[in-house]
Amino acid sequence: MQLQRRQFIQSSIATASLAALPSIGQAAMRPSTEGMRMGLVTYLWGKDMDLTELLNACEQSGLLGVELRTEHKHAVEPTLSATERTEIKKRFADSPVKLVGYGSNCEYHSDNPADVKKNIELTKKYIQLMHDCGGTGVKVKPNGFPKGLTREKTIEQIGKSLNEVAEFGEGYGQQIRVEVHGKDTSDLPVIRDIFKIATHSNVTVCWNSNPEDLKDAGLEANFDMVKDRFGATVHVRELDDKSYPYAELIKLFSKMNYEGWILLEARTNPADKVAAMKQQLEIFQSYCKAAG
């Protein structure tokens, strides 16, 4: 498996014809001077693309940032050797496409301490992976409230775990991005309370465009609840989905002069992924223009 993966990466380097641009560097917290940009989460539109196909699709569509997901065909995983990691870093450094970070499934809500520890240690492996590959952060998530812990204890446990991985990530220049996720933990008051415990400056909120964002006082009130802790990434679904007020969301980010990545985490399965990515970029640009 290691040999096959190495051969794949070496072949990709040999066949790629992307324009050379500088590497994005390691400083996850460095402010952008480019304003909001749109990129891609490889779930679902990129999950079956190898690294060459993914870079080409992003370049052709204009979505020039990517959050790689674990267990997808591009096979960027902690099992990669030091040489393979260096080769992936070079692939992105030689491309206009930026490796924004990594989308992990790490979570810290379990009522089994061994599971929590296992997820913390796996997060640290992903942090090292992104450092070696040239990324700037790792996405993690809460995923509900277990039966064996109270709500308060779960929030405290998640928050303390986040502080631990955030401190570790800081040493590698990797931001921890907490996706607003999970049954009940997608409610913004829960995220707010987690971040009362997760006080480390390197742990941030990754807005996830959930239906829960519209609950109670509505989008802007929920947005304001956590906006002071936003990190470098935001997740959105297809921007022409009328069930979510994306134009309003982009306006809120524009108003606060957000300079991170708006990453498309699509749910559909169009036959022509590049054409669909181009269409989403056009919608994004129209929303940005309307927002001023």
C-alpha positions, 0 to 999 in steps of 0.5 A: 500500500505504501509503495502504491501510494508513493508511485501514485504521488510520484506519477502525479508530480510527473504529469501535473502541468500547473503554474508554479506559485509560492507555498502558502506557508505554515502560519495558520493565524496569519491574516489574509490580504485577499478578502473572502475567497471560495474553495472546496471541501472534498466531501462530496464533490472531491471524494472520488478524485485523486490528487491530480484530478482534484488540483485540476478541478480546483484550478479549472473552476477557480475554487483555489483552496481545498480542505481535504477530507480523511478517507477519500481517494486523494489518500492524504493520511497520517500513514504517509511517509516523510518523503510522501508528505514533502511531495504533497507539499511540493504539489500544492506549492507548485499549484495555484490551489492552496491546501487550506487544511484537513477535515477530520472526524475527531470528536471529544464528547464520548463518555468513554475516557479512552475514546476521548484520549484516542481522538485527541491523539489522532488530532495531533497526528493530523496536525503533524500531517498538515504541518508536513504537507503545507496546510494551515489547520485541522477541522474537528467537531462536537457530535452530540451529547452522550447518555453517560455524561451530563450536558454540562460535563460534556461541554466542559470535556469538549472545551478542555480537549480543544484547549489541549489540541489547540496548544499542540497545534499552535506549536506546528502553526496549525489552527483548530477549526471546530465545525458547528456539528452534531445533534443538539451540539449544532445549536449556537448557544452550545457552541458558545458555551463550549468556547467559554471553556475552549479559551485558547486563541488557537481554537476557532469556530468553523460556521457550518450553515446548518438549519439550527442557525436560523432558530430562535432569534435568527441568523444574525443573532446566532452569528453574532453569538460566535463571530468573535471566535471565527477561524480561517474556514466557513462551510456552506452547501450549494449557494443556490439552495433556497432553504438557507439565506446564503446571500444574508450570510455572505453579507454578514461575513462581508460586514465584519471584513472576514478574510477567510475561506468560504468552503463549498461542502456540497451535498448533491452529485452533478455529473460535471463537477467542474461546471458545478464548481464554476457555477457556485463560484459565480453565485458566491461572487454575485453575493459578494458584489451585492454585499458591497 
